Each structure stands twice: as C-alpha cells, then as structure tokens.
Amino acid sequence: MTNTIAIAILVMIGVLFVADQLLFQWALPLNAARLIDGLIEYLSFWR
C-alpha cells in the first residue's frame, strides 16, 4: 500500500465519521456493529 492510498483511505474514513456526526448523530457505528455482529453469528452457524 502506498502512502497516497493510505492517506486517501484515511480521508474517506474521516469524511464518513464527520458525515455520520452531522447527519445521523453517531448512529452509523452502532448500526454497523450490529450488522457485523449478525454477520458473525450467521457465519458461525456455517462453521
């Protein structure tokens, strides 16, 4: 991974967090965590 790609990813993550705070009042990380938890539970069934 080059420095340019790393910086671009960092900027995109930062923009996502700023947009989440302004538009969704910090609900996006919680909803993403719930979706990931559901995915882990689903995948653990197939293990």
PDBQT receptor file of N, H, CA, C and O in Angstrom, charges set to zero:
ATOM      1  N   MET A   1       0.857  -1.165   0.000  1.00  0.00    +0.000 N 
ATOM      2  CA  MET A   1       0.000   0.000   0.000  1.00  0.00    +0.000 C 
ATOM      3  C   MET A   1       0.909   1.235   0.000  1.00  0.00    +0.000 C 
ATOM      4  O   MET A   1       1.806   1.369   0.832  1.00  0.00    +0.000 OA
ATOM      5  N   THR A   2       0.660   2.088  -0.913  1.00  0.00    +0.000 N 
ATOM      6  H   THR A   2      -0.069   1.979  -1.588  1.00  0.00    +0.000 HD
ATOM      7  CA  THR A   2       1.456   3.310  -0.988  1.00  0.00    +0.000 C 
ATOM      8  C   THR A   2       0.921   4.345  -0.015  1.00  0.00    +0.000 C 
ATOM      9  O   THR A   2      -0.194   4.223   0.492  1.00  0.00    +0.000 OA
ATOM     10  N   ASN A   3       1.728   5.361   0.238  1.00  0.00    +0.000 N 
ATOM     11  H   ASN A   3       2.634   5.460  -0.173  1.00  0.00    +0.000 HD
ATOM     12  CA  ASN A   3       1.307   6.423   1.153  1.00  0.00    +0.000 C 
ATOM     13  C   ASN A   3       0.087   7.162   0.614  1.00  0.00    +0.000 C 
ATOM     14  O   ASN A   3      -0.781   7.573   1.385  1.00  0.00    +0.000 OA
ATOM     15  N   THR A   4       0.018   7.329  -0.687  1.00  0.00    +0.000 N 
ATOM     16  H   THR A   4       0.723   6.995  -1.312  1.00  0.00    +0.000 HD
ATOM     17  CA  THR A   4      -1.115   8.031  -1.287  1.00  0.00    +0.000 C 
ATOM     18  C   THR A   4      -2.427   7.279  -1.038  1.00  0.00    +0.000 C 
ATOM     19  O   THR A   4      -3.445   7.885  -0.705  1.00  0.00    +0.000 OA
ATOM     20  N   ILE A   5      -2.390   5.971  -1.200  1.00  0.00    +0.000 N 
ATOM     21  H   ILE A   5      -1.563   5.479  -1.471  1.00  0.00    +0.000 HD
ATOM     22  CA  ILE A   5      -3.590   5.165  -0.973  1.00  0.00    +0.000 C 
ATOM     23  C   ILE A   5      -3.968   5.198   0.501  1.00  0.00    +0.000 C 
ATOM     24  O   ILE A   5      -5.147   5.316   0.834  1.00  0.00    +0.000 OA
ATOM     25  N   ALA A   6      -2.986   5.097   1.382  1.00  0.00    +0.000 N 
ATOM     26  H   ALA A   6      -2.028   5.001   1.111  1.00  0.00    +0.000 HD
ATOM     27  CA  ALA A   6      -3.260   5.122   2.818  1.00  0.00    +0.000 C 
ATOM     28  C   ALA A   6      -3.881   6.454   3.234  1.00  0.00    +0.000 C 
ATOM     29  O   ALA A   6      -4.826   6.478   4.022  1.00  0.00    +0.000 OA
ATOM     30  N   ILE A   7      -3.366   7.539   2.717  1.00  0.00    +0.000 N 
ATOM     31  H   ILE A   7      -2.598   7.519   2.077  1.00  0.00    +0.000 HD
ATOM     32  CA  ILE A   7      -3.919   8.855   3.048  1.00  0.00    +0.000 C 
ATOM     33  C   ILE A   7      -5.338   8.992   2.499  1.00  0.00    +0.000 C 
ATOM     34  O   ILE A   7      -6.208   9.548   3.170  1.00  0.00    +0.000 OA
ATOM     35  N   ALA A   8      -5.580   8.489   1.283  1.00  0.00    +0.000 N 
ATOM     36  H   ALA A   8      -4.874   8.038   0.738  1.00  0.00    +0.000 HD
ATOM     37  CA  ALA A   8      -6.918   8.567   0.699  1.00  0.00    +0.000 C 
ATOM     38  C   ALA A   8      -7.924   7.771   1.535  1.00  0.00    +0.000 C 
ATOM     39  O   ALA A   8      -9.046   8.229   1.754  1.00  0.00    +0.000 OA
ATOM     40  N   ILE A   9      -7.533   6.596   1.997  1.00  0.00    +0.000 N 
ATOM     41  H   ILE A   9      -6.622   6.225   1.820  1.00  0.00    +0.000 HD
ATOM     42  CA  ILE A   9      -8.418   5.786   2.837  1.00  0.00    +0.000 C 
ATOM     43  C   ILE A   9      -8.681   6.490   4.164  1.00  0.00    +0.000 C 
ATOM     44  O   ILE A   9      -9.812   6.493   4.651  1.00  0.00    +0.000 OA
ATOM     45  N   LEU A  10      -7.646   7.085   4.750  1.00  0.00    +0.000 N 
ATOM     46  H   LEU A  10      -6.728   7.083   4.354  1.00  0.00    +0.000 HD
ATOM     47  CA  LEU A  10      -7.801   7.821   5.996  1.00  0.00    +0.000 C 
ATOM     48  C   LEU A  10      -8.751   9.003   5.828  1.00  0.00    +0.000 C 
ATOM     49  O   LEU A  10      -9.589   9.256   6.694  1.00  0.00    +0.000 OA
ATOM     50  N   VAL A  11      -8.623   9.722   4.725  1.00  0.00    +0.000 N 
ATOM     51  H   VAL A  11      -7.942   9.517   4.022  1.00  0.00    +0.000 HD
ATOM     52  CA  VAL A  11      -9.511  10.858   4.469  1.00  0.00    +0.000 C 
ATOM     53  C   VAL A  11     -10.950  10.388   4.286  1.00  0.00    +0.000 C 
ATOM     54  O   VAL A  11     -11.874  11.023   4.794  1.00  0.00    +0.000 OA
ATOM     55  N   MET A  12     -11.153   9.279   3.565  1.00  0.00    +0.000 N 
ATOM     56  H   MET A  12     -10.402   8.763   3.152  1.00  0.00    +0.000 HD
ATOM     57  CA  MET A  12     -12.511   8.756   3.368  1.00  0.00    +0.000 C 
ATOM     58  C   MET A  12     -13.140   8.335   4.692  1.00  0.00    +0.000 C 
ATOM     59  O   MET A  12     -14.324   8.584   4.919  1.00  0.00    +0.000 OA
ATOM     60  N   ILE A  13     -12.371   7.706   5.557  1.00  0.00    +0.000 N 
ATOM     61  H   ILE A  13     -11.409   7.504   5.373  1.00  0.00    +0.000 HD
ATOM     62  CA  ILE A  13     -12.885   7.306   6.865  1.00  0.00    +0.000 C 
ATOM     63  C   ILE A  13     -13.228   8.542   7.691  1.00  0.00    +0.000 C 
ATOM     64  O   ILE A  13     -14.260   8.575   8.362  1.00  0.00    +0.000 OA
ATOM     65  N   GLY A  14     -12.375   9.549   7.643  1.00  0.00    +0.000 N 
ATOM     66  H   GLY A  14     -11.537   9.522   7.098  1.00  0.00    +0.000 HD
ATOM     67  CA  GLY A  14     -12.646  10.792   8.361  1.00  0.00    +0.000 C 
ATOM     68  C   GLY A  14     -13.904  11.472   7.877  1.00  0.00    +0.000 C 
ATOM     69  O   GLY A  14     -14.703  11.945   8.686  1.00  0.00    +0.000 OA
ATOM     70  N   VAL A  15     -14.097  11.530   6.561  1.00  0.00    +0.000 N 
ATOM     71  H   VAL A  15     -13.449  11.145   5.904  1.00  0.00    +0.000 HD
ATOM     72  CA  VAL A  15     -15.305  12.131   5.994  1.00  0.00    +0.000 C 
ATOM     73  C   VAL A  15     -16.530  11.339   6.414  1.00  0.00    +0.000 C 
ATOM     74  O   VAL A  15     -17.576  11.921   6.700  1.00  0.00    +0.000 OA
ATOM     75  N   LEU A  16     -16.413  10.023   6.454  1.00  0.00    +0.000 N 
ATOM     76  H   LEU A  16     -15.563   9.550   6.221  1.00  0.00    +0.000 HD
ATOM     77  CA  LEU A  16     -17.535   9.193   6.883  1.00  0.00    +0.000 C 
ATOM     78  C   LEU A  16     -17.930   9.505   8.323  1.00  0.00    +0.000 C 
ATOM     79  O   LEU A  16     -19.117   9.619   8.629  1.00  0.00    +0.000 OA
ATOM     80  N   PHE A  17     -16.944   9.644   9.209  1.00  0.00    +0.000 N 
ATOM     81  H   PHE A  17     -15.979   9.551   8.961  1.00  0.00    +0.000 HD
ATOM     82  CA  PHE A  17     -17.255   9.948  10.598  1.00  0.00    +0.000 C 
ATOM     83  C   PHE A  17     -17.842  11.349  10.762  1.00  0.00    +0.000 C 
ATOM     84  O   PHE A  17     -18.749  11.547  11.570  1.00  0.00    +0.000 OA
ATOM     85  N   VAL A  18     -17.338  12.311  10.012  1.00  0.00    +0.000 N 
ATOM     86  H   VAL A  18     -16.601  12.150   9.356  1.00  0.00    +0.000 HD
ATOM     87  CA  VAL A  18     -17.880  13.674  10.093  1.00  0.00    +0.000 C 
ATOM     88  C   VAL A  18     -19.316  13.694   9.575  1.00  0.00    +0.000 C 
ATOM     89  O   VAL A  18     -20.188  14.302  10.195  1.00  0.00    +0.000 OA
ATOM     90  N   ALA A  19     -19.566  13.037   8.450  1.00  0.00    +0.000 N 
ATOM     91  H   ALA A  19     -18.857  12.543   7.946  1.00  0.00    +0.000 HD
ATOM     92  CA  ALA A  19     -20.926  12.977   7.901  1.00  0.00    +0.000 C 
ATOM     93  C   ALA A  19     -21.865  12.252   8.866  1.00  0.00    +0.000 C 
ATOM     94  O   ALA A  19     -23.021  12.642   9.028  1.00  0.00    +0.000 OA
ATOM     95  N   ASP A  20     -21.361  11.203   9.498  1.00  0.00    +0.000 N 
ATOM     96  H   ASP A  20     -20.422  10.887   9.366  1.00  0.00    +0.000 HD
ATOM     97  CA  ASP A  20     -22.188  10.477  10.462  1.00  0.00    +0.000 C 
ATOM     98  C   ASP A  20     -22.564  11.374  11.630  1.00  0.00    +0.000 C 
ATOM     99  O   ASP A  20     -23.711  11.365  12.077  1.00  0.00    +0.000 OA
ATOM    100  N   GLN A  21     -21.616  12.139  12.121  1.00  0.00    +0.000 N 
ATOM    101  H   GLN A  21     -20.684  12.146  11.758  1.00  0.00    +0.000 HD
ATOM    102  CA  GLN A  21     -21.908  13.020  13.255  1.00  0.00    +0.000 C 
ATOM    103  C   GLN A  21     -22.896  14.105  12.860  1.00  0.00    +0.000 C 
ATOM    104  O   GLN A  21     -23.799  14.427  13.632  1.00  0.00    +0.000 OA
ATOM    105  N   LEU A  22     -22.744  14.666  11.689  1.00  0.00    +0.000 N 
ATOM    106  H   LEU A  22     -22.010  14.405  11.061  1.00  0.00    +0.000 HD
ATOM    107  CA  LEU A  22     -23.618  15.762  11.270  1.00  0.00    +0.000 C 
ATOM    108  C   LEU A  22     -25.001  15.294  10.837  1.00  0.00    +0.000 C 
ATOM    109  O   LEU A  22     -25.990  15.982  11.090  1.00  0.00    +0.000 OA
ATOM    110  N   LEU A  23     -25.084  14.144  10.194  1.00  0.00    +0.000 N 
ATOM    111  H   LEU A  23     -24.280  13.586   9.989  1.00  0.00    +0.000 HD
ATOM    112  CA  LEU A  23     -26.355  13.700   9.625  1.00  0.00    +0.000 C 
ATOM    113  C   LEU A  23     -27.100  12.677  10.485  1.00  0.00    +0.000 C 
ATOM    114  O   LEU A  23     -28.330  12.693  10.541  1.00  0.00    +0.000 OA
ATOM    115  N   PHE A  24     -26.366  11.796  11.151  1.00  0.00    +0.000 N 
ATOM    116  H   PHE A  24     -25.367  11.784  11.106  1.00  0.00    +0.000 HD
ATOM    117  CA  PHE A  24     -27.011  10.674  11.828  1.00  0.00    +0.000 C 
ATOM    118  C   PHE A  24     -26.815  10.656  13.343  1.00  0.00    +0.000 C 
ATOM    119  O   PHE A  24     -27.228   9.697  13.995  1.00  0.00    +0.000 OA
ATOM    120  N   GLN A  25     -26.200  11.679  13.919  1.00  0.00    +0.000 N 
ATOM    121  H   GLN A  25     -25.864  12.458  13.389  1.00  0.00    +0.000 HD
ATOM    122  CA  GLN A  25     -25.973  11.775  15.357  1.00  0.00    +0.000 C 
ATOM    123  C   GLN A  25     -25.308  10.511  15.914  1.00  0.00    +0.000 C 
ATOM    124  O   GLN A  25     -25.771   9.955  16.909  1.00  0.00    +0.000 OA
ATOM    125  N   TRP A  26     -24.257  10.071  15.292  1.00  0.00    +0.000 N 
ATOM    126  H   TRP A  26     -23.881  10.523  14.483  1.00  0.00    +0.000 HD
ATOM    127  CA  TRP A  26     -23.405   8.951  15.723  1.00  0.00    +0.000 C 
ATOM    128  C   TRP A  26     -24.121   7.596  15.718  1.00  0.00    +0.000 C 
ATOM    129  O   TRP A  26     -23.716   6.699  16.458  1.00  0.00    +0.000 OA
ATOM    130  N   ALA A  27     -25.138   7.426  14.934  1.00  0.00    +0.000 N 
ATOM    131  H   ALA A  27     -25.467   8.155  14.333  1.00  0.00    +0.000 HD
ATOM    132  CA  ALA A  27     -25.850   6.143  14.898  1.00  0.00    +0.000 C 
ATOM    133  C   ALA A  27     -25.207   5.146  13.933  1.00  0.00    +0.000 C 
ATOM    134  O   ALA A  27     -25.442   3.943  14.050  1.00  0.00    +0.000 OA
ATOM    135  N   LEU A  28     -24.413   5.618  12.996  1.00  0.00    +0.000 N 
ATOM    136  H   LEU A  28     -24.222   6.595  12.901  1.00  0.00    +0.000 HD
ATOM    137  CA  LEU A  28     -23.841   4.725  11.989  1.00  0.00    +0.000 C 
ATOM    138  C   LEU A  28     -22.898   3.674  12.578  1.00  0.00    +0.000 C 
ATOM    139  O   LEU A  28     -23.034   2.506  12.212  1.00  0.00    +0.000 OA
ATOM    140  N   PRO A  29     -21.950   4.005  13.466  1.00  0.00    +0.000 N 
ATOM    141  CA  PRO A  29     -21.086   2.953  14.019  1.00  0.00    +0.000 C 
ATOM    142  C   PRO A  29     -21.865   1.895  14.800  1.00  0.00    +0.000 C 
ATOM    143  O   PRO A  29     -21.536   0.710  14.743  1.00  0.00    +0.000 OA
ATOM    144  N   LEU A  30     -22.881   2.318  15.519  1.00  0.00    +0.000 N 
ATOM    145  H   LEU A  30     -23.148   3.281  15.566  1.00  0.00    +0.000 HD
ATOM    146  CA  LEU A  30     -23.683   1.354  16.275  1.00  0.00    +0.000 C 
ATOM    147  C   LEU A  30     -24.428   0.415  15.335  1.00  0.00    +0.000 C 
ATOM    148  O   LEU A  30     -24.452  -0.795  15.557  1.00  0.00    +0.000 OA
ATOM    149  N   ASN A  31     -25.033   0.963  14.292  1.00  0.00    +0.000 N 
ATOM    150  H   ASN A  31     -25.013   1.947  14.112  1.00  0.00    +0.000 HD
ATOM    151  CA  ASN A  31     -25.746   0.123  13.336  1.00  0.00    +0.000 C 
ATOM    152  C   ASN A  31     -24.789  -0.793  12.584  1.00  0.00    +0.000 C 
ATOM    153  O   ASN A  31     -25.117  -1.952  12.330  1.00  0.00    +0.000 OA
ATOM    154  N   ALA A  32     -23.622  -0.295  12.227  1.00  0.00    +0.000 N 
ATOM    155  H   ALA A  32     -23.355   0.647  12.434  1.00  0.00    +0.000 HD
ATOM    156  CA  ALA A  32     -22.628  -1.133  11.554  1.00  0.00    +0.000 C 
ATOM    157  C   ALA A  32     -22.170  -2.266  12.470  1.00  0.00    +0.000 C 
ATOM    158  O   ALA A  32     -21.994  -3.398  12.020  1.00  0.00    +0.000 OA
ATOM    159  N   ALA A  33     -21.976  -1.964  13.752  1.00  0.00    +0.000 N 
ATOM    160  H   ALA A  33     -22.119  -1.044  14.118  1.00  0.00    +0.000 HD
ATOM    161  CA  ALA A  33     -21.569  -3.003  14.706  1.00  0.00    +0.000 C 
ATOM    162  C   ALA A  33     -22.653  -4.069  14.845  1.00  0.00    +0.000 C 
ATOM    163  O   ALA A  33     -22.351  -5.258  14.947  1.00  0.00    +0.000 OA
ATOM    164  N   ARG A  34     -23.908  -3.641  14.847  1.00  0.00    +0.000 N 
ATOM    165  H   ARG A  34     -24.153  -2.675  14.764  1.00  0.00    +0.000 HD
ATOM    166  CA  ARG A  34     -24.997  -4.623  14.934  1.00  0.00    +0.000 C 
ATOM    167  C   ARG A  34     -25.053  -5.501  13.689  1.00  0.00    +0.000 C 
ATOM    168  O   ARG A  34     -25.291  -6.705  13.791  1.00  0.00    +0.000 OA
ATOM    169  N   LEU A  35     -24.838  -4.910  12.517  1.00  0.00    +0.000 N 
ATOM    170  H   LEU A  35     -24.645  -3.932  12.435  1.00  0.00    +0.000 HD
ATOM    171  CA  LEU A  35     -24.836  -5.698  11.292  1.00  0.00    +0.000 C 
ATOM    172  C   LEU A  35     -23.668  -6.678  11.261  1.00  0.00    +0.000 C 
ATOM    173  O   LEU A  35     -23.829  -7.823  10.841  1.00  0.00    +0.000 OA
ATOM    174  N   ILE A  36     -22.507  -6.237  11.700  1.00  0.00    +0.000 N 
ATOM    175  H   ILE A  36     -22.377  -5.306  12.041  1.00  0.00    +0.000 HD
ATOM    176  CA  ILE A  36     -21.342  -7.124  11.730  1.00  0.00    +0.000 C 
ATOM    177  C   ILE A  36     -21.560  -8.252  12.731  1.00  0.00    +0.000 C 
ATOM    178  O   ILE A  36     -21.170  -9.391  12.477  1.00  0.00    +0.000 OA
ATOM    179  N   ASP A  37     -22.180  -7.941  13.871  1.00  0.00    +0.000 N 
ATOM    180  H   ASP A  37     -22.497  -7.015  14.078  1.00  0.00    +0.000 HD
ATOM    181  CA  ASP A  37     -22.487  -8.972  14.859  1.00  0.00    +0.000 C 
ATOM    182  C   ASP A  37     -23.430 -10.019  14.269  1.00  0.00    +0.000 C 
ATOM    183  O   ASP A  37     -23.243 -11.219  14.473  1.00  0.00    +0.000 OA
ATOM    184  N   GLY A  38     -24.433  -9.562  13.546  1.00  0.00    +0.000 N 
ATOM    185  H   GLY A  38     -24.586  -8.587  13.381  1.00  0.00    +0.000 HD
ATOM    186  CA  GLY A  38     -25.341 -10.503  12.887  1.00  0.00    +0.000 C 
ATOM    187  C   GLY A  38     -24.630 -11.344  11.844  1.00  0.00    +0.000 C 
ATOM    188  O   GLY A  38     -24.914 -12.534  11.709  1.00  0.00    +0.000 OA
ATOM    189  N   LEU A  39     -23.717 -10.746  11.111  1.00  0.00    +0.000 N 
ATOM    190  H   LEU A  39     -23.487  -9.779  11.221  1.00  0.00    +0.000 HD
ATOM    191  CA  LEU A  39     -22.949 -11.489  10.109  1.00  0.00    +0.000 C 
ATOM    192  C   LEU A  39     -22.072 -12.541  10.769  1.00  0.00    +0.000 C 
ATOM    193  O   LEU A  39     -21.964 -13.660  10.268  1.00  0.00    +0.000 OA
ATOM    194  N   ILE A  40     -21.441 -12.193  11.892  1.00  0.00    +0.000 N 
ATOM    195  H   ILE A  40     -21.529 -11.283  12.299  1.00  0.00    +0.000 HD
ATOM    196  CA  ILE A  40     -20.603 -13.156  12.607  1.00  0.00    +0.000 C 
ATOM    197  C   ILE A  40     -21.442 -14.318  13.117  1.00  0.00    +0.000 C 
ATOM    198  O   ILE A  40     -21.027 -15.473  13.023  1.00  0.00    +0.000 OA
ATOM    199  N   GLU A  41     -22.601 -14.024  13.647  1.00  0.00    +0.000 N 
ATOM    200  H   GLU A  41     -22.938 -13.086  13.723  1.00  0.00    +0.000 HD
ATOM    201  CA  GLU A  41     -23.495 -15.092  14.119  1.00  0.00    +0.000 C 
ATOM    202  C   GLU A  41     -23.914 -15.991  12.959  1.00  0.00    +0.000 C 
ATOM    203  O   GLU A  41     -23.956 -17.213  13.103  1.00  0.00    +0.000 OA
ATOM    204  N   TYR A  42     -24.221 -15.394  11.820  1.00  0.00    +0.000 N 
ATOM    205  H   TYR A  42     -24.187 -14.402  11.703  1.00  0.00    +0.000 HD
ATOM    206  CA  TYR A  42     -24.626 -16.174  10.654  1.00  0.00    +0.000 C 
ATOM    207  C   TYR A  42     -23.484 -17.055  10.170  1.00  0.00    +0.000 C 
ATOM    208  O   TYR A  42     -23.689 -18.228   9.858  1.00  0.00    +0.000 OA
ATOM    209  N   LEU A  43     -22.289 -16.494  10.109  1.00  0.00    +0.000 N 
ATOM    210  H   LEU A  43     -22.123 -15.541  10.363  1.00  0.00    +0.000 HD
ATOM    211  CA  LEU A  43     -21.143 -17.267   9.631  1.00  0.00    +0.000 C 
ATOM    212  C   LEU A  43     -20.736 -18.345  10.623  1.00  0.00    +0.000 C 
ATOM    213  O   LEU A  43     -20.246 -19.399  10.216  1.00  0.00    +0.000 OA
ATOM    214  N   SER A  44     -20.930 -18.104  11.923  1.00  0.00    +0.000 N 
ATOM    215  H   SER A  44     -21.328 -17.249  12.254  1.00  0.00    +0.000 HD
ATOM    216  CA  SER A  44     -20.560 -19.119  12.902  1.00  0.00    +0.000 C 
ATOM    217  C   SER A  44     -21.474 -20.349  12.789  1.00  0.00    +0.000 C 
ATOM    218  O   SER A  44     -21.080 -21.454  13.161  1.00  0.00    +0.000 OA
ATOM    219  N   PHE A  45     -22.674 -20.155  12.284  1.00  0.00    +0.000 N 
ATOM    220  H   PHE A  45     -22.994 -19.258  11.981  1.00  0.00    +0.000 HD
ATOM    221  CA  PHE A  45     -23.560 -21.291  12.056  1.00  0.00    +0.000 C 
ATOM    222  C   PHE A  45     -22.977 -22.230  10.993  1.00  0.00    +0.000 C 
ATOM    223  O   PHE A  45     -23.119 -23.448  11.103  1.00  0.00    +0.000 OA
ATOM    224  N   TRP A  46     -22.336 -21.684   9.986  1.00  0.00    +0.000 N 
ATOM    225  H   TRP A  46     -22.221 -20.694   9.897  1.00  0.00    +0.000 HD
ATOM    226  CA  TRP A  46     -21.800 -22.479   8.888  1.00  0.00    +0.000 C 
ATOM    227  C   TRP A  46     -20.425 -23.053   9.184  1.00  0.00    +0.000 C 
ATOM    228  O   TRP A  46     -19.873 -23.789   8.366  1.00  0.00    +0.000 OA
ATOM    229  N   ARG A  47     -19.868 -22.729  10.336  1.00  0.00    +0.000 N 
ATOM    230  H   ARG A  47     -20.317 -22.132  11.001  1.00  0.00    +0.000 HD
ATOM    231  CA  ARG A  47     -18.541 -23.237  10.692  1.00  0.00    +0.000 C 
ATOM    232  C   ARG A  47     -18.621 -24.640  11.103  1.00  0.00    +0.000 C 
ATOM    233  O   ARG A  47     -17.602 -25.244  11.440  1.00  0.00    +0.000 OA
TER     234      ARG A  47
